[in-house]
Amino acid sequence: MSTTPEDGAALLDEIEAFHRRFNVFPGPAAYVAVALWDAHAHMLDAFDSTPRLAFLSPEPGSGKSRALEIVETLVPQPMVAVNASPAALFRAVSGMDGRPTILFDEIDTVFGPKAGENEELRGFLNAGHRRSGVTYRCVGDGSSQSVQAFPSYCAVAMAGLGSLPDTILTRSVIVRMRRRAPNESVEPYRQRVHEKEGHALRDRLGRWAETARATVEGTWPTMPEGVTDRPADVWEPLLAIADAAGGTWPQRARAACVELVAAATVDDEASLGIRLLTDLRDLVFCGAERIPTVVVLEVLNGMDDAPWCDFNGKPLTPRALSKMLSSYVTEAGKPIKPRGIRTTSGFPKGYYAEDLADAWARYCPPPPQKSATSATSATPQVSGGESVAESPSEIRHAPEGTATTGPAA
């Protein structure tokens, strides 16, 4: 066996190239993330948390299982858990034979719409994200039972159709798989031939991880601007490994981090509230101070590229809108609720910009840049000192950045 120190950057290059032979991922960022995830599984104890890896797609035949199969050849002690019970998993993780890397194929059969809630398994996966995570169970018989804490910390990769529970998604590096296009091809994977190649890379990765552990342990990699909180927890181990490997990997890892964190929020159920707030600010209110609910809904449900016209199978309703917005609070700390609005045609319920302002500031990305000319190109009409939009046309036809208004009340 060679005693020459392994070049971490060159080794990660080989890991990435191995995936590229058999997997078509949605872009270069995914290859970077998966290669780093493979490496992180070899040094879990150097980190405070471990990100889950989720290969998800809307349709079968998108290469999810093959991606998981290649990961299996590269990680330590893989445990394929298609139908393993929570009890079997937490006993395997806390057993004396070494911590497994759990690989869940067909995860949609566990958390899909026909599978039930599976709260016990969800709790295990959530607890095992943290190094300190444990699962408590009663052991023993009858009156002699005692509560025992089983360590849950382990690396988990998943593949399945659709999505995952929010609490798991937010702890995951998400790779949105898709079917290969006619011009995309991969090398056929032959387990009897290629598994040995993967295992050779796995063994080299394990040896490099032992030498790199001292470099990684106790370090806090610099996160890209805007990546904080849970996304930072997810990417911290991967960026630490990229920094330890050197070469182009620190730059590529941070670029992949920014891209995949942004992609993870698109059309995710967990981000629908933020999408709603942002659409209200940028596409509905557009500077207006108050808008009736019926106008808000007509504008939202008329957006072709938004989820509101097909929200849980039907257009967004006043009740659903109120329920979503009531999760956020005004500057005074009260839930956002519709209030009466004086208009030329009556006194309907609606929403006030002042009630939404605090949520806009806390949760929404910065608003689009507005030109100075568009901001002054129209003179708002006001009602009682407030601008009010009474029809969608007054919103759609307002110049960008103006206060959208209606006729005087």
C-alpha positions as CSV (number, residue, x, y, z in Angstrom):
1,M,0.0,0.0,0.0
2,S,1.4,3.4,-1.0
3,T,2.3,5.7,1.9
4,T,2.1,8.8,-0.3
5,P,-0.4,11.2,1.2
6,E,-3.6,11.4,-0.8
7,D,-4.4,14.6,-2.6
8,G,-7.8,15.5,-1.3
9,A,-8.8,17.7,-4.3
10,A,-7.7,15.1,-6.8
11,L,-9.5,12.3,-5.0
12,L,-12.8,14.4,-4.9
13,D,-12.3,14.9,-8.6
14,E,-12.2,11.1,-9.1
15,I,-15.3,10.7,-6.9
16,E,-17.2,13.3,-9.0
17,A,-16.0,11.6,-12.2
18,F,-17.2,8.2,-10.9
19,H,-20.7,9.7,-10.4
20,R,-20.7,11.4,-13.8
21,R,-20.0,8.0,-15.5
22,F,-23.3,6.6,-14.2
23,N,-25.5,9.5,-13.1
24,V,-27.1,12.4,-14.9
25,F,-27.7,15.1,-12.3
26,P,-29.5,18.3,-13.0
27,G,-26.3,20.4,-13.1
28,P,-22.7,20.6,-12.0
29,A,-23.7,21.9,-8.5
30,A,-25.3,18.5,-7.8
31,Y,-22.1,16.5,-8.6
32,V,-20.1,18.8,-6.3
33,A,-22.6,18.4,-3.5
34,V,-22.9,14.6,-3.8
35,A,-19.1,14.1,-3.9
36,L,-18.7,16.2,-0.8
37,W,-21.6,14.3,0.9
38,D,-19.8,11.0,0.1
39,A,-16.7,12.3,1.8
40,H,-18.5,13.7,4.8
41,A,-20.0,10.3,5.6
42,H,-16.4,9.1,6.4
43,M,-15.9,11.6,9.2
44,L,-19.2,12.3,10.9
45,D,-17.7,12.7,14.3
46,A,-15.8,15.8,13.1
47,F,-19.1,17.7,12.7
48,D,-22.0,18.8,14.9
49,S,-24.6,17.8,12.2
50,T,-25.0,15.7,9.1
51,P,-27.1,16.8,6.1
52,R,-29.5,14.3,4.6
53,L,-29.1,13.7,0.9
54,A,-32.4,13.6,-1.1
55,F,-32.7,12.5,-4.7
56,L,-36.2,13.5,-5.6
57,S,-38.2,13.5,-8.9
58,P,-41.8,13.9,-10.1
59,E,-41.7,10.8,-12.2
60,P,-40.2,7.3,-12.2
61,G,-37.2,6.5,-14.4
62,S,-35.3,9.6,-13.4
63,G,-32.1,7.8,-12.2
64,K,-32.8,8.2,-8.4
65,S,-32.1,4.6,-7.5
66,R,-29.0,4.5,-9.6
67,A,-27.7,7.6,-7.9
68,L,-28.3,5.9,-4.5
69,E,-26.6,2.8,-5.8
70,I,-23.4,4.7,-6.7
71,V,-23.4,6.4,-3.3
72,E,-23.7,3.0,-1.7
73,T,-20.3,2.0,-3.2
74,L,-18.6,5.1,-1.8
75,V,-19.8,5.4,1.8
76,P,-18.8,3.5,4.9
77,Q,-21.0,0.6,6.0
78,P,-24.0,1.2,3.8
79,M,-27.3,-0.1,5.0
80,V,-30.0,-0.3,2.4
81,A,-33.3,0.3,4.2
82,V,-36.3,0.0,1.9
83,N,-38.7,-1.2,4.5
84,A,-36.7,-1.2,7.8
85,S,-38.7,-0.3,10.9
86,P,-37.7,2.6,13.1
87,A,-36.8,0.1,15.9
88,A,-34.4,-1.7,13.6
89,L,-32.8,1.5,12.4
90,F,-32.1,3.0,15.8
91,R,-30.8,-0.3,17.1
92,A,-28.5,-0.5,14.0
93,V,-27.2,3.0,14.6
94,S,-26.5,2.4,18.3
95,G,-25.1,-1.1,17.8
96,M,-21.6,-2.2,18.4
97,D,-20.8,-3.1,14.8
98,G,-20.2,0.5,13.8
99,R,-22.4,3.3,12.6
100,P,-24.1,2.6,9.3
101,T,-24.7,5.0,6.4
102,I,-28.5,4.5,5.9
103,L,-29.7,4.5,2.3
104,F,-33.5,4.8,1.8
105,D,-34.8,4.0,-1.7
106,E,-38.4,4.5,-2.5
107,I,-38.8,6.9,0.4
108,D,-42.2,8.0,-1.1
109,T,-43.6,4.6,0.2
110,V,-42.6,5.8,3.7
111,F,-43.8,9.4,3.5
112,G,-45.9,9.6,0.4
113,P,-49.7,10.5,0.5
114,K,-50.7,6.8,0.8
115,A,-48.2,5.9,3.4
116,G,-49.5,7.7,6.5
117,E,-47.5,10.0,8.7
118,N,-44.8,7.6,10.0
119,E,-44.0,10.0,12.9
120,E,-41.7,7.6,14.6
121,L,-39.4,7.4,11.5
122,R,-39.6,11.1,10.9
123,G,-38.6,11.7,14.5
124,F,-35.6,9.3,14.1
125,L,-34.4,11.1,11.0
126,N,-34.8,14.5,12.5
127,A,-33.0,13.6,15.7
128,G,-30.2,11.9,13.9
129,H,-29.4,15.1,12.0
130,R,-27.6,16.4,15.1
131,R,-24.5,14.8,16.7
132,S,-26.3,15.0,20.1
133,G,-29.5,13.4,18.7
134,V,-30.9,10.4,20.6
135,T,-34.1,8.3,20.4
136,Y,-35.7,7.4,23.7
137,R,-37.3,3.9,24.1
138,C,-38.6,1.8,26.9
139,V,-36.6,-1.5,27.3
140,G,-37.3,-4.4,29.6
141,D,-40.5,-6.3,30.5
142,G,-43.5,-5.4,32.5
143,S,-42.8,-3.3,35.5
144,S,-39.1,-3.6,35.1
145,Q,-39.0,-1.4,32.0
146,S,-36.6,1.5,31.9
147,V,-36.1,4.4,29.5
148,Q,-33.0,4.1,27.4
149,A,-31.4,6.6,25.0
150,F,-30.3,5.3,21.7
151,P,-27.9,7.4,19.7
152,S,-29.5,8.4,16.3
153,Y,-26.7,10.4,14.7
154,C,-25.9,8.9,11.3
155,A,-25.6,9.8,7.6
156,V,-28.8,9.2,5.6
157,A,-29.4,9.4,1.8
158,M,-32.8,9.0,0.3
159,A,-34.4,8.6,-3.1
160,G,-38.1,8.8,-4.0
161,L,-40.9,10.4,-5.9
162,G,-42.5,13.7,-5.0
163,S,-41.4,15.4,-1.9
164,L,-40.6,14.8,1.8
165,P,-41.9,16.2,5.1
166,D,-40.8,19.8,5.6
167,T,-38.7,18.9,8.7
168,I,-36.6,16.5,6.6
169,L,-36.4,18.7,3.5
170,T,-35.0,21.6,5.5
171,R,-32.2,19.2,6.8
172,S,-31.3,18.0,3.3
173,V,-29.2,18.7,0.3
174,I,-31.9,18.2,-2.4
175,V,-31.0,17.0,-5.9
176,R,-34.0,17.3,-8.2
177,M,-33.6,14.4,-10.6
178,R,-35.1,14.2,-14.1
179,R,-35.3,11.8,-16.9
180,R,-32.4,11.8,-19.3
181,A,-32.8,13.8,-22.4
182,P,-32.2,12.0,-25.8
183,N,-28.7,13.7,-26.0
184,E,-27.7,12.6,-22.5
185,S,-26.1,9.2,-22.0
186,V,-24.4,7.3,-19.2
187,E,-22.2,4.3,-18.9
188,P,-24.2,1.1,-18.0
189,Y,-23.6,0.2,-14.4
190,R,-22.5,-3.4,-13.9
191,Q,-22.3,-4.2,-10.2
192,R,-19.9,-7.1,-10.5
193,V,-17.5,-4.9,-12.4
194,H,-18.0,-1.4,-11.1
195,E,-18.7,-2.0,-7.5
196,K,-15.0,-2.9,-7.0
197,E,-14.0,0.4,-8.5
198,G,-16.3,2.3,-6.2
199,H,-15.1,0.3,-3.2
200,A,-11.5,1.2,-4.1
201,L,-12.4,4.9,-4.1
202,R,-14.3,4.4,-0.9
203,D,-11.2,2.9,0.8
204,R,-9.0,5.8,-0.4
205,L,-11.7,8.3,0.8
206,G,-11.7,6.7,4.2
207,R,-7.9,6.9,4.5
208,W,-7.9,10.5,3.4
209,A,-10.7,11.3,5.8
210,E,-8.5,10.0,8.7
211,T,-5.7,12.4,7.7
212,A,-8.0,15.3,7.0
213,R,-10.0,14.9,10.3
214,A,-7.6,17.1,12.3
215,T,-7.9,19.9,9.7
216,V,-11.7,19.7,9.6
217,E,-12.5,19.2,13.3
218,G,-13.2,22.4,15.1
219,T,-13.2,24.6,12.0
220,W,-16.1,26.9,11.0
221,P,-16.0,27.4,7.3
222,T,-17.0,30.8,5.9
223,M,-20.5,30.6,4.5
224,P,-21.6,32.3,1.3
225,E,-23.5,35.6,1.9
226,G,-27.1,35.0,2.7
227,V,-26.7,31.3,3.7
228,T,-27.6,31.2,7.4
229,D,-29.6,29.2,10.0
230,R,-30.7,25.7,8.8
231,P,-29.1,25.9,5.3
232,A,-25.9,26.8,7.0
233,D,-26.1,23.8,9.3
234,V,-26.7,21.6,6.2
235,W,-23.8,22.9,4.2
236,E,-21.2,23.5,7.0
237,P,-19.8,19.9,6.9
238,L,-19.6,19.9,3.1
239,L,-17.8,23.3,2.9
240,A,-15.4,22.2,5.7
241,I,-14.4,19.2,3.6
242,A,-14.0,21.3,0.5
243,D,-11.7,23.6,2.4
244,A,-9.7,20.7,3.6
245,A,-9.4,19.2,0.1
246,G,-8.3,22.5,-1.4
247,G,-7.7,23.1,-5.1
248,T,-10.9,24.4,-6.8
249,W,-13.2,22.7,-4.3
250,P,-13.7,25.6,-1.9
251,Q,-14.9,27.9,-4.7
252,R,-17.0,25.2,-6.4
253,A,-18.5,24.1,-3.1
254,R,-19.7,27.6,-2.2
255,A,-21.1,28.2,-5.7
256,A,-23.0,24.9,-5.4
257,C,-24.2,25.8,-2.0
258,V,-25.7,29.1,-3.2
259,E,-27.3,27.4,-6.2
260,L,-28.8,24.5,-4.4
261,V,-30.0,26.5,-1.4
262,A,-31.8,28.8,-3.7
263,A,-33.3,25.9,-5.7
264,A,-34.5,24.2,-2.6
265,T,-36.9,27.0,-1.9
266,V,-38.6,27.0,-5.3
267,D,-42.1,25.6,-5.1
268,D,-41.3,24.0,-1.7
269,E,-44.3,23.6,0.6
270,A,-42.2,25.1,3.4
271,S,-41.6,28.3,1.4
272,L,-45.2,28.9,0.2
273,G,-45.8,31.4,2.9
274,I,-42.7,33.4,1.9
275,R,-43.8,33.1,-1.8
276,L,-47.2,34.4,-0.8
277,L,-45.8,37.4,1.1
278,T,-43.4,38.2,-1.8
279,D,-46.1,38.0,-4.4
280,L,-48.4,40.2,-2.3
281,R,-45.6,42.8,-1.9
282,D,-44.2,42.8,-5.5
283,L,-47.2,41.9,-7.6
284,V,-50.4,42.7,-5.7
285,F,-49.9,45.7,-3.5
286,C,-47.2,47.4,-5.6
287,G,-47.3,50.3,-3.3
288,A,-51.0,50.4,-2.5
289,E,-51.9,50.8,1.2
290,R,-55.0,48.7,1.3
291,I,-56.7,46.2,-1.1
292,P,-60.0,44.2,-0.8
293,T,-59.6,40.5,-0.4
294,V,-61.6,39.8,-3.6
295,V,-59.0,41.9,-5.6
296,V,-56.1,40.2,-3.9
297,L,-57.4,36.8,-4.8
298,E,-58.3,37.7,-8.4
299,V,-54.7,38.9,-8.9
300,L,-53.1,35.9,-7.2
301,N,-55.3,33.3,-8.9
302,G,-54.6,35.0,-12.3
303,M,-50.9,34.4,-12.1
304,D,-50.1,31.6,-14.6
305,D,-46.7,30.8,-13.1
306,A,-47.8,30.8,-9.4
307,P,-49.3,28.0,-7.3
308,W,-52.3,30.0,-6.2
309,C,-54.8,29.0,-9.0
310,D,-54.3,25.3,-8.2
311,F,-53.8,25.5,-4.5
312,N,-54.6,22.0,-3.1
313,G,-56.6,21.3,-6.2
314,K,-58.6,24.5,-6.4
315,P,-58.0,28.3,-6.6
316,L,-56.9,30.0,-3.4
317,T,-59.9,31.0,-1.3
318,P,-60.4,33.8,1.3
319,R,-60.3,31.2,4.1
320,A,-57.0,29.7,2.8
321,L,-55.5,33.1,2.3
322,S,-56.4,34.2,5.8
323,K,-55.1,31.0,7.3
324,M,-51.7,31.3,5.6
325,L,-51.3,35.0,6.5
326,S,-52.4,34.5,10.1
327,S,-49.2,32.5,10.7
328,Y,-47.4,35.8,10.4
329,V,-47.8,38.8,12.7
330,T,-48.0,42.5,12.5
331,E,-45.4,44.8,14.0
332,A,-47.6,44.9,17.1
333,G,-47.4,41.1,17.4
334,K,-51.0,40.3,16.3
335,P,-51.8,37.7,13.6
336,I,-52.3,39.3,10.1
337,K,-56.1,39.3,9.5
338,P,-58.4,41.0,7.0
339,R,-59.9,44.2,8.1
340,G,-62.6,46.5,6.8
341,I,-61.7,48.8,3.9
342,R,-63.7,51.8,2.8
343,T,-64.1,51.9,-0.9
344,T,-66.4,53.7,-3.4
345,S,-68.6,50.6,-3.6
346,G,-68.9,49.7,0.1
347,F,-66.9,48.5,3.1
348,P,-65.4,45.0,2.2
349,K,-62.8,43.1,4.1
350,G,-59.3,43.3,2.9
351,Y,-55.6,43.7,3.8
352,Y,-53.5,46.6,4.8
353,A,-49.9,47.1,3.8
354,E,-49.0,48.4,7.2
355,D,-50.1,45.0,8.7
356,L,-47.9,43.1,6.2
357,A,-44.9,45.4,6.4
358,D,-43.1,43.7,9.3
359,A,-43.5,40.2,7.7
360,W,-42.3,41.6,4.4
361,A,-39.2,43.0,6.1
362,R,-38.4,39.8,8.0
363,Y,-39.1,37.1,5.5
364,C,-39.0,38.3,1.9
365,P,-35.9,38.8,-0.3
366,P,-35.1,42.4,-1.2
367,P,-37.6,43.9,-3.6
368,P,-36.7,44.3,-7.3
369,Q,-34.8,47.5,-8.1
370,K,-37.0,50.3,-9.3
371,S,-36.0,53.0,-11.6
372,A,-36.3,56.6,-10.5
373,T,-38.4,57.5,-13.6
374,S,-41.0,54.8,-13.0
375,A,-41.3,55.7,-9.3
376,T,-42.4,59.2,-10.2
377,S,-44.2,58.6,-13.5
378,A,-47.7,58.6,-12.0
379,T,-49.6,60.7,-9.5
380,P,-51.4,58.4,-7.0
381,Q,-55.1,59.0,-6.3
382,V,-55.8,58.6,-2.6
383,S,-58.8,57.9,-0.5
384,G,-58.7,59.5,2.9
385,G,-55.0,59.8,2.7
386,E,-54.5,56.2,1.7
387,S,-54.0,54.5,-1.7
388,V,-56.5,51.7,-2.4
389,A,-56.7,49.3,-5.4
390,E,-60.3,48.3,-6.1
391,S,-59.7,46.2,-9.2
392,P,-57.0,44.0,-10.7
393,S,-56.7,46.4,-13.7
394,E,-55.5,49.2,-11.3
395,I,-52.7,46.9,-10.2
396,R,-51.7,45.5,-13.6
397,H,-51.7,48.9,-15.3
398,A,-49.8,50.8,-12.6
399,P,-46.2,51.7,-13.6
400,E,-43.6,49.7,-11.7
401,G,-42.8,51.2,-8.3
402,T,-45.9,53.5,-8.1
403,A,-48.5,53.5,-5.4
404,T,-51.4,51.6,-6.9
405,T,-54.6,53.5,-6.2
406,G,-58.3,53.5,-6.8
407,P,-60.9,56.3,-7.1
408,A,-61.5,58.6,-4.2
409,A,-63.9,57.2,-1.7
